Structure formats: structure tokens, C-alpha cells
Amino acid sequence: MTPGLVSTIIPVFNRPAQLREAAQSVLDQDYRPIEVIVVDDGSTDDTFATAQALASAHPEIVRAVTKSNGGPGLAREHCRVLAQG
């Protein structure tokens, strides 16, 4: 755990446009330090590529991970163990 760090987990499945909006909403917040963990839940479109682009654009804040489709609860749990905040 990192003191003061706020972790945001964004589970996503086949929603690249909504992913960009959700991530931008978190990035626009004034509070720091933050981390954003995007977990692609086995999307069949370009959602994971969008997540990777966000991670490349904000490498100090955004991480992109992927897993086989299991639903939002399992996706959140997958990232909970990765979160540092």
C-alpha cells in the first residue's frame, strides 16, 4: 500500500468509447496521487488496444491488464489484488 494513493479500478467489456470517458473522468480529478487500473474482461473488439493506449499516454498513472471473460465482479477482484492504494 502506498500512503494517500487512491486506486480506481475500471472493468470493461467491449466499450472502448466509454472506457476513454471513464478514464478521462478520473484523470481530470485534482487529487493526487492516483492510479487507474483498467481490466479488459475478454473483449472481442479494440477495447484492450484502447486500454493500452491510455496506459502508454499516462504510464505513471494508468495500467492496462486483460483476463478471460468472467464478468465485472471477477474483473474487479482481479485488479483489487494489483491495487497499491
N, CA, C and O atoms as a printed pandas DataFrame, in Angstrom:
     atom_number atom_name residue_name chain_id  residue_number  x_coord  y_coord  z_coord
0              1         N          MET        A               1    0.845   -1.188    0.000
1              2        CA          MET        A               1    0.000    0.000    0.000
2              3         C          MET        A               1    0.884    1.241    0.000
3              4         O          MET        A               1    1.918    1.295    0.665
4              5         N          THR        A               2    0.454    2.213   -0.749
5              6        CA          THR        A               2    1.145    3.493   -0.810
6              7         C          THR        A               2    0.289    4.525   -0.074
7              8         O          THR        A               2   -0.860    4.742   -0.460
8              9         N          PRO        A               3    0.809    5.161    0.965
9             10        CA          PRO        A               3    0.016    6.127    1.724
10            11         C          PRO        A               3   -0.548    7.237    0.834
11            12         O          PRO        A               3    0.171    7.837    0.034
12            13         N          GLY        A               4   -1.838    7.495    0.988
13            14        CA          GLY        A               4   -2.500    8.569    0.259
14            15         C          GLY        A               4   -2.903    8.241   -1.165
15            16         O          GLY        A               4   -3.654    8.996   -1.782
16            17         N          LEU        A               5   -2.414    7.120   -1.702
17            18        CA          LEU        A               5   -2.729    6.753   -3.087
18            19         C          LEU        A               5   -4.171    6.284   -3.193
19            20         O          LEU        A               5   -4.631    5.467   -2.396
20            21         N          VAL        A               6   -4.874    6.809   -4.181
21            22        CA          VAL        A               6   -6.237    6.373   -4.472
22            23         C          VAL        A               6   -6.194    5.529   -5.739
23            24         O          VAL        A               6   -5.716    5.975   -6.782
24            25         N          SER        A               7   -6.701    4.307   -5.631
25            26        CA          SER        A               7   -6.754    3.393   -6.772
26            27         C          SER        A               7   -8.159    3.378   -7.343
27            28         O          SER        A               7   -9.144    3.276   -6.613
28            29         N          THR        A               8   -8.234    3.482   -8.658
29            30        CA          THR        A               8   -9.509    3.361   -9.353
30            31         C          THR        A               8   -9.419    2.162  -10.274
31            32         O          THR        A               8   -8.499    2.064  -11.087
32            33         N          ILE        A               9  -10.365    1.254  -10.152
33            34        CA          ILE        A               9  -10.424    0.061  -10.993
34            35         C          ILE        A               9  -11.561    0.251  -11.980
35            36         O          ILE        A               9  -12.692    0.550  -11.597
36            37         N          ILE        A              10  -11.244    0.074  -13.264
37            38        CA          ILE        A              10  -12.256    0.208  -14.311
38            39         C          ILE        A              10  -12.361   -1.122  -15.049
39            40         O          ILE        A              10  -11.526   -1.422  -15.903
40            41         N          PRO        A              11  -13.393   -1.934  -14.727
41            42        CA          PRO        A              11  -13.620   -3.146  -15.514
42            43         C          PRO        A              11  -14.352   -2.767  -16.797
43            44         O          PRO        A              11  -15.240   -1.914  -16.776
44            45         N          VAL        A              12  -13.986   -3.396  -17.914
45            46        CA          VAL        A              12  -14.606   -3.014  -19.180
46            47         C          VAL        A              12  -14.701   -4.226  -20.105
47            48         O          VAL        A              12  -13.815   -5.081  -20.133
48            49         N          PHE        A              13  -15.789   -4.276  -20.854
49            50        CA          PHE        A              13  -16.013   -5.330  -21.841
50            51         C          PHE        A              13  -16.655   -4.704  -23.069
51            52         O          PHE        A              13  -17.801   -4.257  -23.020
52            53         N          ASN        A              14  -15.921   -4.674  -24.160
53            54        CA          ASN        A              14  -16.437   -4.188  -25.459
54            55         C          ASN        A              14  -17.028   -2.777  -25.385
55            56         O          ASN        A              14  -18.111   -2.537  -25.919
56            57         N          ARG        A              15  -16.342   -1.860  -24.743
57            58        CA          ARG        A              15  -16.810   -0.479  -24.629
58            59         C          ARG        A              15  -15.640    0.499  -24.701
59            60         O          ARG        A              15  -15.365    1.185  -23.717
60            61         N          PRO        A              16  -14.941    0.584  -25.837
61            62        CA          PRO        A              16  -13.765    1.468  -25.902
62            63         C          PRO        A              16  -14.104    2.949  -25.712
63            64         O          PRO        A              16  -13.341    3.665  -25.064
64            65         N          ALA        A              17  -15.209    3.422  -26.250
65            66        CA          ALA        A              17  -15.559    4.843  -26.106
66            67         C          ALA        A              17  -15.869    5.174  -24.645
67            68         O          ALA        A              17  -15.423    6.202  -24.137
68            69         N          GLN        A              18  -16.623    4.318  -23.972
69            70        CA          GLN        A              18  -16.953    4.556  -22.576
70            71         C          GLN        A              18  -15.708    4.434  -21.701
71            72         O          GLN        A              18  -15.595    5.123  -20.686
72            73         N          LEU        A              19  -14.781    3.571  -22.082
73            74        CA          LEU        A              19  -13.530    3.442  -21.342
74            75         C          LEU        A              19  -12.749    4.749  -21.391
75            76         O          LEU        A              19  -12.245    5.212  -20.368
76            77         N          ARG        A              20  -12.646    5.342  -22.572
77            78        CA          ARG        A              20  -11.942    6.623  -22.694
78            79         C          ARG        A              20  -12.602    7.679  -21.808
79            80         O          ARG        A              20  -11.904    8.440  -21.138
80            81         N          GLU        A              21  -13.916    7.736  -21.796
81            82        CA          GLU        A              21  -14.639    8.703  -20.965
82            83         C          GLU        A              21  -14.393    8.456  -19.480
83            84         O          GLU        A              21  -14.122    9.395  -18.732
84            85         N          ALA        A              22  -14.486    7.209  -19.053
85            86        CA          ALA        A              22  -14.309    6.882  -17.637
86            87         C          ALA        A              22  -12.889    7.205  -17.179
87            88         O          ALA        A              22  -12.696    7.790  -16.113
88            89         N          ALA        A              23  -11.910    6.828  -17.974
89            90        CA          ALA        A              23  -10.519    7.103  -17.603
90            91         C          ALA        A              23  -10.256    8.600  -17.568
91            92         O          ALA        A              23   -9.582    9.092  -16.663
92            93         N          GLN        A              24  -10.782    9.324  -18.542
93            94        CA          GLN        A              24  -10.570   10.775  -18.564
94            95         C          GLN        A              24  -11.209   11.440  -17.351
95            96         O          GLN        A              24  -10.661   12.402  -16.812
96            97         N          SER        A              25  -12.351   10.943  -16.922
97            98        CA          SER        A              25  -13.010   11.482  -15.741
98            99         C          SER        A              25  -12.111   11.355  -14.512
99           100         O          SER        A              25  -12.019   12.286  -13.712
100          101         N          VAL        A              26  -11.453   10.218  -14.363
101          102        CA          VAL        A              26  -10.548   10.028  -13.233
102          103         C          VAL        A              26   -9.314   10.917  -13.385
103          104         O          VAL        A              26   -8.889   11.557  -12.424
104          105         N          LEU        A              27   -8.741   10.958  -14.586
105          106        CA          LEU        A              27   -7.536   11.761  -14.818
106          107         C          LEU        A              27   -7.786   13.247  -14.603
107          108         O          LEU        A              27   -6.866   13.981  -14.243
108          109         N          ASP        A              28   -9.013   13.696  -14.819
109          110        CA          ASP        A              28   -9.359   15.114  -14.654
110          111         C          ASP        A              28   -9.477   15.544  -13.194
111          112         O          ASP        A              28   -9.537   16.740  -12.910
112          113         N          GLN        A              29   -9.510   14.599  -12.274
113          114        CA          GLN        A              29   -9.626   14.956  -10.860
114          115         C          GLN        A              29   -8.352   15.642  -10.377
115          116         O          GLN        A              29   -7.264   15.378  -10.889
116          117         N          ASP        A              30   -8.492   16.517   -9.396
117          118        CA          ASP        A              30   -7.356   17.267   -8.859
118          119         C          ASP        A              30   -6.519   16.464   -7.870
119          120         O          ASP        A              30   -5.322   16.710   -7.727
120          121         N          TYR        A              31   -7.140   15.511   -7.191
121          122        CA          TYR        A              31   -6.431   14.775   -6.143
122          123         C          TYR        A              31   -5.299   13.946   -6.749
123          124         O          TYR        A              31   -5.464   13.325   -7.799
124          125         N          ARG        A              32   -4.176   13.943   -6.090
125          126        CA          ARG        A              32   -3.041   13.097   -6.433
126          127         C          ARG        A              32   -2.417   12.626   -5.135
127          128         O          ARG        A              32   -2.476   13.368   -4.155
128          129         N          PRO        A              33   -1.843   11.486   -5.063
129          130        CA          PRO        A              33   -1.512   10.538   -6.119
130          131         C          PRO        A              33   -2.682    9.594   -6.426
131          132         O          PRO        A              33   -3.474    9.254   -5.547
132          133         N          ILE        A              34   -2.768    9.188   -7.678
133          134        CA          ILE        A              34   -3.794    8.248   -8.113
134          135         C          ILE        A              34   -3.167    7.171   -8.986
135          136         O          ILE        A              34   -2.087    7.343   -9.551
136          137         N          GLU        A              35   -3.878    6.059   -9.074
137          138        CA          GLU        A              35   -3.569    5.045  -10.073
138          139         C          GLU        A              35   -4.890    4.576  -10.661
139          140         O          GLU        A              35   -5.906    4.503   -9.970
140          141         N          VAL        A              36   -4.855    4.261  -11.935
141          142        CA          VAL        A              36   -6.031    3.742  -12.631
142          143         C          VAL        A              36   -5.639    2.380  -13.189
143          144         O          VAL        A              36   -4.674    2.255  -13.943
144          145         N          ILE        A              37   -6.402    1.368  -12.806
145          146        CA          ILE        A              37   -6.165    0.033  -13.339
146          147         C          ILE        A              37   -7.367   -0.330  -14.202
147          148         O          ILE        A              37   -8.487   -0.467  -13.711
148          149         N          VAL        A              38   -7.111   -0.483  -15.486
149          150        CA          VAL        A              38   -8.154   -0.870  -16.428
150          151         C          VAL        A              38   -8.028   -2.366  -16.658
151          152         O          VAL        A              38   -6.959   -2.852  -17.027
152          153         N          VAL        A              39   -9.114   -3.097  -16.443
153          154        CA          VAL        A              39   -9.099   -4.540  -16.710
154          155         C          VAL        A              39  -10.081   -4.843  -17.823
155          156         O          VAL        A              39  -11.291   -4.665  -17.684
156          157         N          ASP        A              40   -9.526   -5.305  -18.930
157          158        CA          ASP        A              40  -10.344   -5.739  -20.061
158          159         C          ASP        A              40  -10.820   -7.159  -19.757
159          160         O          ASP        A              40  -10.008   -8.060  -19.550
160          161         N          ASP        A              41  -12.114   -7.348  -19.733
161          162        CA          ASP        A              41  -12.718   -8.625  -19.349
162          163         C          ASP        A              41  -12.990   -9.494  -20.579
163          164         O          ASP        A              41  -14.111   -9.952  -20.796
164          165         N          GLY        A              42  -11.940   -9.711  -21.381
165          166        CA          GLY        A              42  -12.063  -10.594  -22.540
166          167         C          GLY        A              42  -12.809   -9.997  -23.711
167          168         O          GLY        A              42  -13.525  -10.708  -24.415
168          169         N          SER        A              43  -12.655   -8.711  -23.932
169          170        CA          SER        A              43  -13.350   -8.051  -25.045
170          171         C          SER        A              43  -12.988   -8.669  -26.384
171          172         O          SER        A              43  -11.910   -9.236  -26.560
172          173         N          THR        A              44  -13.914   -8.544  -27.321
173          174        CA          THR        A              44  -13.716   -9.075  -28.670
174          175         C          THR        A              44  -13.554   -7.961  -29.696
175          176         O          THR        A              44  -13.566   -8.218  -30.900
176          177         N          ASP        A              45  -13.404   -6.742  -29.234
177          178        CA          ASP        A              45  -13.205   -5.607  -30.130
178          179         C          ASP        A              45  -11.871   -4.940  -29.782
179          180         O          ASP        A              45  -10.960   -5.615  -29.304
180          181         N          ASP        A              46  -11.741   -3.645  -30.010
181          182        CA          ASP        A              46  -10.470   -2.955  -29.766
182          183         C          ASP        A              46  -10.385   -2.317  -28.372
183          184         O          ASP        A              46   -9.609   -1.383  -28.167
184          185         N          THR        A              47  -11.168   -2.810  -27.429
185          186        CA          THR        A              47  -11.166   -2.253  -26.080
186          187         C          THR        A              47   -9.794   -2.360  -25.422
187          188         O          THR        A              47   -9.323   -1.390  -24.829
188          189         N          PHE        A              48   -9.140   -3.524  -25.515
189          190        CA          PHE        A              48   -7.843   -3.661  -24.863
190          191         C          PHE        A              48   -6.802   -2.761  -25.525
191          192         O          PHE        A              48   -5.927   -2.231  -24.840
192          193         N          ALA        A              49   -6.880   -2.581  -26.828
193          194        CA          ALA        A              49   -5.968   -1.651  -27.507
194          195         C          ALA        A              49   -6.185   -0.232  -26.992
195          196         O          ALA        A              49   -5.223    0.520  -26.831
196          197         N          THR        A              50   -7.424    0.138  -26.733
197          198        CA          THR        A              50   -7.733    1.445  -26.156
198          199         C          THR        A              50   -7.132    1.556  -24.756
199          200         O          THR        A              50   -6.562    2.588  -24.402
200          201         N          ALA        A              51   -7.258    0.503  -23.967
201          202        CA          ALA        A              51   -6.674    0.495  -22.614
202          203         C          ALA        A              51   -5.156    0.637  -22.684
203          204         O          ALA        A              51   -4.565    1.378  -21.898
204          205         N          GLN        A              52   -4.530   -0.059  -23.610
205          206        CA          GLN        A              52   -3.079    0.034  -23.768
206          207         C          GLN        A              52   -2.655    1.434  -24.203
207          208         O          GLN        A              52   -1.620    1.935  -23.765
208          209         N          ALA        A              53   -3.451    2.063  -25.061
209          210        CA          ALA        A              53   -3.146    3.431  -25.495
210          211         C          ALA        A              53   -3.230    4.398  -24.312
211          212         O          ALA        A              53   -2.398    5.296  -24.185
212          213         N          LEU        A              54   -4.217    4.217  -23.461
213          214        CA          LEU        A              54   -4.328    5.053  -22.254
214          215         C          LEU        A              54   -3.125    4.852  -21.345
215          216         O          LEU        A              54   -2.589    5.814  -20.795
216          217         N          ALA        A              55   -2.701    3.604  -21.188
217          218        CA          ALA        A              55   -1.539    3.310  -20.350
218          219         C          ALA        A              55   -0.269    3.916  -20.948
219          220         O          ALA        A              55    0.592    4.399  -20.212
220          221         N          SER        A              56   -0.148    3.895  -22.254
221          222        CA          SER        A              56    1.019    4.497  -22.914
222          223         C          SER        A              56    1.026    6.015  -22.769
223          224         O          SER        A              56    2.081    6.626  -22.604
224          225         N          ALA        A              57   -0.151    6.612  -22.832
225          226        CA          ALA        A              57   -0.261    8.068  -22.726
226          227         C          ALA        A              57   -0.041    8.556  -21.296
227          228         O          ALA        A              57    0.383    9.693  -21.089
228          229         N          HIS        A              58   -0.328    7.703  -20.306
229          230        CA          HIS        A              58   -0.215    8.073  -18.886
230          231         C          HIS        A              58    0.480    6.951  -18.114
231          232         O          HIS        A              58   -0.116    6.365  -17.211
232          233         N          PRO        A              59    1.732    6.646  -18.459
233          234        CA          PRO        A              59    2.384    5.463  -17.868
234          235         C          PRO        A              59    2.589    5.534  -16.362
235          236         O          PRO        A              59    2.709    4.496  -15.711
236          237         N          GLU        A              60    2.631    6.726  -15.798
237          238        CA          GLU        A              60    2.825    6.859  -14.361
238          239         C          GLU        A              60    1.526    6.666  -13.587
239          240         O          GLU        A              60    1.546    6.557  -12.361
240          241         N          ILE        A              61    0.392    6.622  -14.296
241          242        CA          ILE        A              61   -0.910    6.547  -13.618
242          243         C          ILE        A              61   -1.726    5.328  -14.046
243          244         O          ILE        A              61   -2.300    4.648  -13.195
244          245         N          VAL        A              62   -1.787    5.041  -15.343
245          246        CA          VAL        A              62   -2.707    4.031  -15.873
246          247         C          VAL        A              62   -1.977    2.718  -16.168
247          248         O          VAL        A              62   -0.908    2.705  -16.777
248          249         N          ARG        A              63   -2.586    1.615  -15.719
249          250        CA          ARG        A              63   -2.129    0.269  -16.066
250          251         C          ARG        A              63   -3.273   -0.444  -16.777
251          252         O          ARG        A              63   -4.438   -0.284  -16.413
252          253         N          ALA        A              64   -2.934   -1.222  -17.782
253          254        CA          ALA        A              64   -3.930   -1.994  -18.523
254          255         C          ALA        A              64   -3.623   -3.477  -18.362
255          256         O          ALA        A              64   -2.503   -3.926  -18.608
256          257         N          VAL        A              65   -4.635   -4.224  -17.945
257          258        CA          VAL        A              65   -4.496   -5.671  -17.831
258          259         C          VAL        A              65   -5.677   -6.317  -18.541
259          260         O          VAL        A              65   -6.695   -5.671  -18.789
260          261         N          THR        A              66   -5.535   -7.575  -18.861
261          262        CA          THR        A              66   -6.618   -8.295  -19.521
262          263         C          THR        A              66   -6.778   -9.659  -18.864
263          264         O          THR        A              66   -5.836  -10.199  -18.284
264          265         N          LYS        A              67   -7.968  -10.198  -18.964
265          266        CA          LYS        A              67   -8.268  -11.527  -18.440
266          267         C          LYS        A              67   -9.397  -12.118  -19.266
267          268         O          LYS        A              67  -10.083  -11.402  -19.994
268          269         N          SER        A              68   -9.588  -13.420  -19.153
269          270        CA          SER        A              68  -10.700  -14.039  -19.873
270          271         C          SER        A              68  -12.013  -13.568  -19.265
271          272         O          SER        A              68  -12.075  -13.214  -18.088
272          273         N          ASN        A              69  -13.049  -13.569  -20.075
273          274        CA          ASN        A              69  -14.346  -13.047  -19.652
274          275         C          ASN        A              69  -14.901  -13.834  -18.482
275          276         O          ASN        A              69  -15.022  -15.058  -18.529
276          277         N          GLY        A              70  -15.241  -13.090  -17.414
277          278        CA          GLY        A              70  -15.814  -13.711  -16.230
278          279         C          GLY        A              70  -16.817  -12.816  -15.538
279          280         O          GLY        A              70  -17.372  -13.175  -14.499
280          281         N          GLY        A              71  -17.049  -11.646  -16.116
281          282        CA          GLY        A              71  -17.991  -10.713  -15.526
282          283         C          GLY        A              71  -17.300   -9.636  -14.719
283          284         O          GLY        A              71  -16.125   -9.766  -14.377
284          285         N          PRO        A              72  -18.036   -8.555  -14.407
285          286        CA          PRO        A              72  -17.428   -7.406  -13.743
286          287         C          PRO        A              72  -16.926   -7.685  -12.334
287          288         O          PRO        A              72  -15.935   -7.090  -11.912
288          289         N          GLY        A              73  -17.575   -8.560  -11.609
289          290        CA          GLY        A              73  -17.130   -8.861  -10.245
290          291         C          GLY        A              73  -15.758   -9.519  -10.235
291          292         O          GLY        A              73  -14.889   -9.130   -9.454
292          293         N          LEU        A              74  -15.558  -10.505  -11.086
293          294        CA          LEU        A              74  -14.260  -11.168  -11.166
294          295         C          LEU        A              74  -13.193  -10.229  -11.725
295          296         O          LEU        A              74  -12.029  -10.294  -11.329
296          297         N          ALA        A              75  -13.593   -9.368  -12.634
297          298        CA          ALA        A              75  -12.639   -8.399  -13.181
298          299         C          ALA        A              75  -12.173   -7.438  -12.092
299          300         O          ALA        A              75  -10.981   -7.149  -11.987
300          301         N          ARG        A              76  -13.103   -6.945  -11.284
301          302        CA          ARG        A              76  -12.726   -6.052  -10.182
302          303         C          ARG        A              76  -11.814   -6.760   -9.185
303          304         O          ARG        A              76  -10.830   -6.184   -8.722
304          305         N          GLU        A              77  -12.138   -7.993   -8.859
305          306        CA          GLU        A              77  -11.323   -8.747   -7.908
306          307         C          GLU        A              77   -9.923   -8.987   -8.470
307          308         O          GLU        A              77   -8.939   -8.935   -7.732
308          309         N          HIS        A              78   -9.833   -9.248   -9.764
309          310        CA          HIS        A              78   -8.537   -9.438  -10.414
310          311         C          HIS        A              78   -7.646   -8.220  -10.178
311          312         O          HIS        A              78   -6.449   -8.364   -9.929
312          313         N          CYS        A              79   -8.216   -7.044  -10.255
313          314        CA          CYS        A              79   -7.445   -5.802  -10.087
314          315         C          CYS        A              79   -7.294   -5.402   -8.629
315          316         O          CYS        A              79   -6.328   -4.724   -8.280
316          317         N          ARG        A              80   -8.194   -5.790   -7.795
317          318        CA          ARG        A              80   -8.087   -5.433   -6.380
318          319         C          ARG        A              80   -6.749   -5.866   -5.814
319          320         O          ARG        A              80   -6.128   -5.138   -5.039
320          321         N          VAL        A              81   -6.309   -7.045   -6.200
321          322        CA          VAL        A              81   -5.042   -7.550   -5.682
322          323         C          VAL        A              81   -3.842   -6.821   -6.287
323          324         O          VAL        A              81   -2.747   -6.874   -5.728
324          325         N          LEU        A              82   -4.030   -6.146   -7.412
325          326        CA          LEU        A              82   -2.958   -5.363   -8.038
326          327         C          LEU        A              82   -2.871   -3.944   -7.491
327          328         O          LEU        A              82   -1.828   -3.297   -7.580
328          329         N          ALA        A              83   -3.972   -3.470   -6.929
329          330        CA          ALA        A              83   -4.042   -2.067   -6.485
330          331         C          ALA        A              83   -3.056   -1.796   -5.350
331          332         O          ALA        A              83   -2.864   -2.626   -4.461
332          333         N          GLN        A              84   -2.445   -0.630   -5.400
333          334        CA          GLN        A              84   -1.480   -0.221   -4.389
334          335         C          GLN        A              84   -2.051    0.809   -3.419
335          336         O          GLN        A              84   -1.410    1.148   -2.424
336          337         N          GLY        A              85   -3.243    1.303   -3.702
337          338        CA          GLY        A              85   -3.848    2.325   -2.847
338          339         C          GLY        A              85   -4.895    1.777   -1.938
339          340         O          GLY        A              85   -5.489    2.524   -1.160
